[in-house]
Amino acid sequence: MNKITAAITAVGKYVPEYVLTNKELETMVDTNDEWIVTRTGIKERRILKKEGEGTSYMAIKAAEQLIEKKQLDPKEIDLVVVATATPDMFAASTAAYVASKIGASNAFAFDIESACSSFLYGMSLVSSYIESGKYKKVLLIGGDKMSSIIDYTDRATCIIFGDGAGAVLFEPSTDGYGVQDEFLRTDGAGREFLHVEAGGSVMPASEETVKNKKHFVHQEGRTVFKHAVSNMADVSEKMLTRNNLTKEDINWLAPHQANMRIIEATANRIDLDMSKVMVNIHKYGNTTSGTLPLLIADYEEQLKKGDNIIFAAFGGGFSWGSILLKWAYDSK
Ligand code: COA
């Protein structure tokens, strides 16, 4: 019997309607459009303004779009994993709520969190479930409502992040499509440079933590930038060398979208033309766990069966890695 690999067979996406432009940010903090565009590549980002709605709202919409496009019976889904750094709430998983709302009544569901690497690690996790033969239809959703943990008086962070979600269906392939290889790493020494300090078990929420804005993302941008550039480039290069591939064998690079300069540095290292690099940072900013599935959804129509795609990400933790995937279908 042929080896089972984990192929992506459908995608869906959702971004909120509200567009937060650089111009609007100029009215909120001491910044300007030119600085933001030249330093990050971001022109606008989406913000979920709906009162009382969290990450699940976007995750459900992305999953529903996928279900509709694929004409999938949600009862056939075995497992729903939500990759997110901004779950709806603690203790009750966002995935359990999402699975019920989309009608995946025969599935079990749970969340995984590893900041901007959440979706990449999720790809590793769900592909192992598929390769083992244990489950046949696994929905991996990546989404974040970053606006819920951003301080809109801090110009160093509020210009970068946005809200959004994407959903991807993994199914078994016996023709060799799907995940081919992965290289994933973490370094806990990095957590002082990128984190949300309060609200967890180390520093539970209190009047004091709220007053001191400890529930917002704190990032030492320059340090994170340095690590992101070297690690994303390293792992992308590693994916080529250890699979005996040249740049001609790579159809697409799908890099985490944190800063256009990091994206370009990664592409440069593997000498890949920017026309082969998926980019949506200009319109969404950094959507954390939403980034990779949103990229897949935005580029789906351009992807061809057999295309080799290198996914690469870097995020808080620190956490980073790359995955090589062979695309399984022509969408047109
Ligand atoms: N508008 C205008 N000026 C700003 C600004 C803003 N929004 N934010 C910072 N500045 C200023 C700084 O105060 C600093 O001024 P100074 O030189 O007078 O002190 C100057 O711009 C340079 O700041 P610096 O932090 O060195 O800028 P940078 O080029 O590193 O860009 C980031 C800042 C955050 C965009 C960049 O560091 C970055 O992208 N970091 C990595 C992000 C990332 O990968 N995160 C991972 C999450 S997954």
Boltz pocket constraint, residues with backbone or C-beta under 6 A from the ligand:
constraints:
  - pocket:
      binder: B
      contacts: [[A, 30], [A, 31], [A, 32], [A, 35], [A, 36], [A, 39], [A, 40], [A, 116], [A, 155], [A, 156], [A, 159], [A, 220], [A, 221], [A, 222], [A, 224], [A, 225], [A, 228], [A, 258], [A, 259], [A, 262], [A, 286], [A, 314], [A, 315], [A, 316]]
      max_distance: 6.0
